[in-house]
Amino acid sequence: MTFFSANSSVQAACTNVHRPLGGIEGLREVHDDVGRLSVSAFPVAMIKDMSMTRAAVPACYILADHATAYIGETGNVGRRLSDHYRDQSKAFAKEVYVVSGYEGGWLDTTAALYLQYRFTKIAERAGLVDIMKGVNPQVLELPSHRRASLDIFVEHGERLLFDAGCRVLRSNFASQRRRVEVDTVGLDDAGPMQIGVVATPPIGSELELAYGDLWARGFPTPEGFVVMAGSEVRSTVNPSAPQIVETRRDELVDAEALMAIPGVQDRERLCVAVRFPSAAIAAKVVTGAHVDSSKWQLPRYPRPILIAA
């Protein structure tokens, strides 16, 4: 007996959830009877226990908590997740969702790239969480028949992710959506920004931005927070970012404070130091995302790494 009956003559797909290790909160493997994909969902802490042999397959994956998500792709998901587990900038993640081919087949690296691109676009439009990016997902030039097949993968993958508990692409909870700017931007953030300041970080005060592969350094001052010249700035702005981020970006462009990075399309470089009213607004402007001051952290490598000859 079911609570809802369907009059459609087409039998809907039935999602199967398998817990190979037992328990409720551990590994879940989700698959349905009409698709060629499988979603594995598990806590981030389980990455260190993964078998690299079993996990050496192409996949699209999502690292997430309730506020932030990172959507990636790889030809070897076991090795890539191990890299992320050691990466301080991914410490926000609490759950992992891996979309791979059912029983190890069907999904290749091209499909993984396509899923990453489409899932990123869907997540940005949904605005349920902030999307952390390193390099922008690739837009693949594919023949129409190949794209049509991969669009079916997107549809199936989106359904399986929801059934696995992922709320990055879809959610029934309106309260999960990001609040509007009036709730997220304080008076300090809206203060004046100074472009081209001359300032040197006191010894031990320099911080780095933990956000994907973005490189940025800064330090606090009594007047605000200085982002140092040479720091990178993401070219795109997430839909969930407050409007003041666009305003600050326009000011930097008008002052010619940003320069192109040869061979790089998704970020620019600050050619002067900029003092922001707070560390929080500095992080938002540099990343183009709804992040906070906690993203400024002590450098992982505060001194040069010396390699013996």
Secondary structure as UniProt FT lines:
FT   STRAND          15..18
FT   TURN            20..21
FT   STRAND          28..32
FT   STRAND          37..43
FT   HELIX           44..49
FT   TURN            52..55
FT   STRAND          59..64
FT   STRAND          68..74
FT   HELIX           77..85
FT   HELIX           88..90
FT   TURN            91..92
FT   STRAND          95..101
FT   HELIX           102..104
FT   HELIX           109..126
FT   STRAND          130..132
FT   HELIX           144..163
FT   TURN            164..165
FT   HELIX           174..176
FT   HELIX           181..184
FT   TURN            187..190
FT   STRAND          194..195
FT   TURN            203..204
FT   STRAND          207..209
FT   TURN            212..213
FT   STRAND          217..221
FT   TURN            222..223
FT   STRAND          224..227
FT   TURN            229..230
FT   STRAND          232..234
FT   TURN            239..240
FT   HELIX           243..254
FT   TURN            255..256
FT   STRAND          258..260
FT   TURN            262..263
FT   STRAND          267..270
FT   STRAND          274..276
FT   HELIX           279..287
FT   HELIX           293..295
FT   STRAND          296..297
//
